Amino acid sequence: MSVSEAHRPSDHPPVKSGGVGVLIVNLGTPDAPEPGAVKRYLAEFLSDPRVVEIPAIAWQPILRGIILNTRPKKSAHAYQQVWTERGSPLAVITADQAAGLQDRLGEDVKVLWGMRYGTPSIPQGLNALKDAGCERILLAPLYPQYSAATNATVFDKAADAMGKMRWQPALRVLPPYFDDPAYIDALARDLGAQLDELAFPPEVLLLSFHGMPERTLHLGDPYHCHCRKTARLLEVALAASGTRPNLRVVTTFQSRFGRAKWLEPATDVVLAEEARKGTKRLAVAAPGFSADCLETLEELAIRGREQFVEAGGEDYATLSCLNAGPTGMAMLEAIVRRELSGWIPG
């Protein structure tokens, strides 16, 4: 019994308080690989003004009249290629990361997971932690490289939820960790081990980050710079092992959408160019993703292979993200414990 409990008046109603919580957050996923579920997910995602920076009066007619009537069927087919018995890969892995982090942090912390778009939502997660007595909460968006369309919109949603609470918990936010030594070391060790296990020695390692419209860079978003620094530090760390002296590292950006100019070079373009220039053996990694998802399992692993082979390439491999493996979980525990400093025993 705590000191506060011992001195509580006998007629005082029970109140859960004093706890510490962690809410890890990823982008989101539809609830099922079906057009209806995908349409609901895309409607929420593409209506976020942080994601599509076009005035709603101009964008919503396009979204509602064209995109949501054409894209869900195609996207549902893509999700069907990667869906598992447990559900969406992103949801399954994020749940496993939360469970693994809970095991590592122990009873001092309650760990939940949420999605910015779809379910479980950020408000659901924050309210569940508060109801469990957590008066201090670390909001942990699992985006290593900062972007307004990812990190900032997570905070926006959390702030909306907090604004509806009379009794608000204290809130900390996990900062981007694009150049954190723990993150770079985890990537280098995990990707290095996967490269060593391949049946062929790749000539090129393609580091594919999610793309953003180029205008976001000019508006002050540090995302492009963060991606480039991650790639540079990772290349140095991989080279330090000395076991892959002839491996060439190339950085690209995937998932272009619409007619606007996006960050370059584009992953699909480079895959075809490399094959046409004579590269026969290539591996792809996605260090900006904390968990495998549609963009890695379908866009890179399936369509990327097709693009490379059709252009003349031969051997192709997509390396896994850190996911809930021991290397990634050790890294996640380290950066979360650091941000919980002063809230939990050292």
C-alpha positions in Angstrom: 0.0 0.0 0.0 1.4 3.4 -1.0 1.6 6.4 1.4 -1.3 8.1 -0.4 -3.5 5.1 -0.1 -2.7 4.7 3.6 -3.9 8.2 4.3 -7.0 8.1 2.0 -10.2 8.8 3.9 -12.3 5.7 4.4 -15.2 7.2 2.4 -13.0 8.4 -0.5 -14.0 6.7 -3.8 -11.3 4.6 -5.3 -9.2 6.5 -7.9 -6.5 4.9 -10.1 -3.5 7.3 -10.2 0.2 7.5 -10.2 0.9 5.3 -13.1 3.2 5.7 -16.1 2.2 4.8 -19.6 3.6 4.5 -23.1 1.6 4.7 -26.3 3.5 3.6 -29.3 2.0 4.8 -32.6 2.3 3.9 -36.2 0.5 5.2 -39.3 -2.5 2.9 -39.6 -4.2 0.3 -41.7 -7.6 -0.7 -42.8 -9.5 -3.2 -40.7 -9.8 -5.7 -43.6 -8.4 -6.1 -47.1 -11.7 -5.2 -48.6 -12.7 -2.1 -50.7 -15.1 -0.8 -48.0 -12.6 -0.9 -45.2 -9.9 0.5 -47.4 -12.2 3.4 -48.4 -12.9 4.3 -44.8 -9.2 4.2 -44.0 -8.2 6.3 -47.0 -11.0 8.8 -46.3 -9.5 9.5 -42.9 -5.9 9.4 -44.0 -6.3 11.6 -47.1 -8.5 14.1 -45.3 -5.7 15.0 -42.9 -4.5 18.5 -43.9 -1.0 17.5 -42.7 -1.0 14.7 -45.3 -2.6 16.6 -48.3 -1.7 20.3 -48.0 -4.4 21.4 -50.4 -7.3 23.6 -49.2 -10.3 21.3 -48.4 -12.6 23.2 -50.7 -10.5 22.2 -53.6 -9.3 18.8 -52.4 -12.4 17.2 -51.0 -14.4 17.1 -54.3 -11.4 15.3 -55.9 -11.0 12.9 -52.9 -14.8 12.1 -52.6 -15.6 12.2 -56.3 -12.7 10.4 -57.8 -10.0 8.9 -55.5 -12.3 7.2 -53.1 -14.3 5.7 -56.0 -11.3 4.3 -57.8 -8.4 3.6 -55.5 -9.9 1.4 -52.7 -10.4 -1.6 -55.0 -6.8 -1.4 -56.2 -5.5 -0.9 -52.7 -7.6 -3.7 -51.3 -6.0 -6.1 -53.9 -2.6 -5.0 -52.7 -3.5 -5.6 -49.1 -4.8 -9.0 -50.0 -1.3 -9.9 -51.2 0.2 -9.4 -47.7 -2.6 -9.9 -45.2 -1.9 -12.6 -42.6 -4.1 -14.9 -40.4 -3.6 -12.4 -37.6 -4.6 -9.4 -39.8 -2.7 -6.5 -41.3 1.1 -7.0 -41.0 1.5 -3.4 -39.6 -1.1 -3.9 -36.9 0.3 -7.4 -36.0 3.9 -6.2 -35.7 3.0 -3.0 -33.8 1.0 -5.1 -31.3 4.0 -7.4 -31.0 6.3 -4.4 -30.4 4.0 -3.2 -27.7 3.9 -6.6 -26.0 7.7 -6.9 -26.3 8.2 -3.5 -24.8 5.8 -4.3 -22.0 7.9 -7.4 -21.1 11.1 -5.4 -21.2 9.8 -2.4 -19.1 7.9 -4.6 -16.6 5.3 -3.5 -14.1 6.6 0.1 -13.8 5.0 1.0 -17.1 1.8 0.2 -19.0 2.4 -0.1 -22.7 -0.4 0.2 -25.4 -0.3 0.7 -29.1 -2.4 2.9 -31.4 -2.7 4.0 -35.0 -3.0 7.6 -36.3 -5.6 6.4 -38.8 -7.9 3.5 -38.2 -8.0 1.4 -35.0 -7.1 1.3 -32.3 -6.9 5.1 -32.4 -4.7 7.5 -30.5 -7.7 8.8 -28.4 -8.6 5.3 -27.5 -5.1 4.5 -26.4 -4.7 7.7 -24.3 -8.0 7.2 -22.6 -7.3 3.6 -21.8 -4.0 4.6 -20.2 -5.6 7.4 -18.3 -8.4 5.0 -17.1 -5.7 2.6 -16.0 -4.3 5.3 -13.7 -1.5 6.6 -15.9 -0.8 10.3 -14.9 2.3 10.4 -17.0 2.3 9.2 -20.6 5.0 9.0 -23.3 3.6 9.3 -26.8 6.0 7.4 -29.0 5.5 7.8 -32.8 7.7 5.2 -34.4 8.9 7.4 -37.2 12.7 7.8 -37.1 12.7 10.7 -39.5 10.6 13.7 -38.7 7.8 14.8 -41.0 4.8 17.0 -40.5 2.7 14.4 -42.2 3.7 11.7 -39.6 5.2 12.9 -36.3 3.3 16.2 -36.2 -0.1 14.8 -37.0 0.3 12.2 -34.2 0.8 15.1 -31.8 -2.2 16.9 -33.4 -4.4 13.9 -32.7 -3.2 13.5 -29.2 -3.7 17.2 -28.5 -7.3 16.9 -29.7 -7.9 14.0 -27.4 -6.3 15.8 -24.4 -8.4 18.8 -25.1 -11.5 16.7 -24.3 -10.1 15.6 -20.9 -10.9 17.4 -17.7 -8.1 15.7 -15.8 -5.2 15.6 -18.2 -2.1 13.4 -17.8 1.4 14.9 -18.2 2.6 14.1 -21.8 6.0 13.6 -23.3 6.7 12.9 -27.0 9.4 10.6 -28.3 11.6 12.8 -30.6 12.7 11.6 -34.0 15.7 9.3 -33.7 17.0 9.3 -37.3 20.7 9.7 -36.2 20.5 8.1 -32.8 23.5 5.8 -32.3 21.2 3.1 -30.9 19.0 3.2 -34.0 21.9 3.3 -36.5 23.7 0.4 -34.7 20.5 -1.7 -34.7 20.0 -1.1 -38.4 23.6 -1.9 -39.2 23.6 -5.1 -37.2 20.2 -6.3 -38.3 20.6 -5.5 -42.0 24.2 -6.8 -42.0 23.0 -10.1 -40.6 20.3 -10.3 -43.3 22.8 -9.5 -46.1 25.1 -12.3 -44.8 22.2 -14.8 -45.1 21.3 -14.0 -48.7 21.9 -16.7 -51.3 23.7 -14.1 -53.4 26.1 -11.2 -52.8 24.3 -8.0 -53.8 26.1 -5.4 -55.9 23.7 -2.7 -54.7 21.9 -2.0 -51.4 19.0 0.3 -52.1 17.8 2.3 -49.1 14.2 3.2 -49.9 12.4 5.8 -47.7 8.8 6.8 -48.1 8.5 9.7 -50.4 7.1 13.2 -49.7 6.1 16.0 -52.1 9.2 18.1 -52.8 7.4 21.3 -51.7 7.5 20.0 -48.1 11.3 20.3 -48.2 11.1 23.9 -49.4 8.4 24.7 -46.7 10.9 23.7 -44.0 10.1 20.0 -43.3 13.4 18.3 -42.3 12.4 14.9 -43.5 14.6 14.8 -46.6 17.6 15.8 -44.6 16.9 13.3 -41.9 16.6 10.5 -44.4 19.8 11.4 -46.1 21.6 11.5 -42.7 20.3 8.1 -41.7 21.4 6.7 -45.0 24.9 8.3 -44.7 25.4 7.0 -41.1 24.1 3.6 -42.0 26.4 3.3 -45.0 29.4 4.2 -42.8 28.3 1.7 -40.1 27.9 -1.1 -42.7 31.2 -0.3 -44.3 32.9 -0.4 -40.9 32.5 -4.2 -40.7 34.7 -4.5 -43.8 32.9 -7.6 -45.0 31.2 -6.0 -48.0 33.8 -3.9 -49.7 32.1 -3.9 -53.1 28.6 -3.1 -51.9 27.3 0.2 -53.4 24.6 2.0 -51.3 21.9 4.1 -53.1 19.2 6.2 -51.4 15.7 6.5 -53.0 12.2 7.5 -52.2 9.1 5.4 -52.9 5.3 5.7 -53.0 4.8 8.7 -55.3 1.1 9.8 -55.6 -0.5 12.4 -57.8 1.0 14.8 -60.3 3.2 16.9 -57.9 6.9 16.6 -58.0 8.1 14.3 -55.2 11.5 13.8 -53.6 14.0 12.1 -55.9 15.4 9.8 -57.0 12.3 7.6 -57.1 12.7 3.9 -56.1 10.8 2.5 -59.0 12.8 4.5 -61.5 16.2 3.6 -59.9 15.3 -0.1 -59.8 14.7 -0.1 -63.6 17.8 2.1 -64.2 20.1 -0.1 -62.2 19.0 -3.2 -64.1 19.4 -1.5 -67.5 22.9 -0.4 -66.5 23.9 -4.0 -65.8 23.3 -4.5 -62.1 22.2 -8.1 -61.7 22.1 -8.6 -57.9 20.3 -6.1 -55.7 18.9 -5.9 -52.2 16.4 -3.3 -50.9 15.9 -2.1 -47.3 13.5 0.4 -45.9 15.1 1.9 -42.8 12.5 4.6 -42.4 9.8 2.0 -41.6 9.7 0.6 -38.0 7.6 -2.3 -39.1 6.9 -4.1 -42.4 3.7 -3.0 -44.1 2.0 -2.6 -47.4 4.8 -0.4 -48.7 7.6 -2.9 -47.9 5.8 -6.2 -48.4 3.9 -5.4 -51.6 5.4 -2.2 -53.1 9.0 -3.2 -52.6 9.0 -7.0 -52.3 6.4 -7.8 -55.1 6.2 -4.8 -57.4 9.9 -3.8 -56.9 11.1 -7.3 -57.9 8.9 -7.2 -61.0 10.3 -3.8 -62.0 13.9 -4.9 -61.5 13.6 -8.3 -63.2 11.6 -6.9 -66.2 14.4 -4.4 -66.8 17.1 -7.1 -66.9 18.0 -7.7 -63.2 18.3 -11.2 -61.9 18.7 -11.7 -58.1 16.5 -9.5 -55.9 15.9 -9.5 -52.1 13.8 -7.3 -49.8 15.3 -7.1 -46.3 12.9 -7.0 -43.3 12.4 -4.0 -41.1 13.5 -4.1 -37.5 10.0 -5.2 -36.5 9.7 -6.9 -33.1 13.0 -8.8 -33.4 15.5 -8.7 -30.6 17.7 -6.1 -32.2 14.9 -3.7 -32.9 13.3 -4.3 -29.5 16.6 -3.6 -27.7 16.8 -0.3 -29.5 13.2 0.6 -28.8 13.6 -0.2 -25.1 16.8 2.0 -25.0 15.2 5.1 -26.5 12.0 4.7 -24.6 13.8 4.2 -21.3 15.8 7.4 -22.0 12.6 9.4 -22.6 11.0 8.0 -19.4 14.0 9.2 -17.3 12.7 10.6 -14.0 9.4 8.8 -14.4 10.5 5.3 -13.7 13.4 3.8 -11.7 16.7 4.1 -13.5 
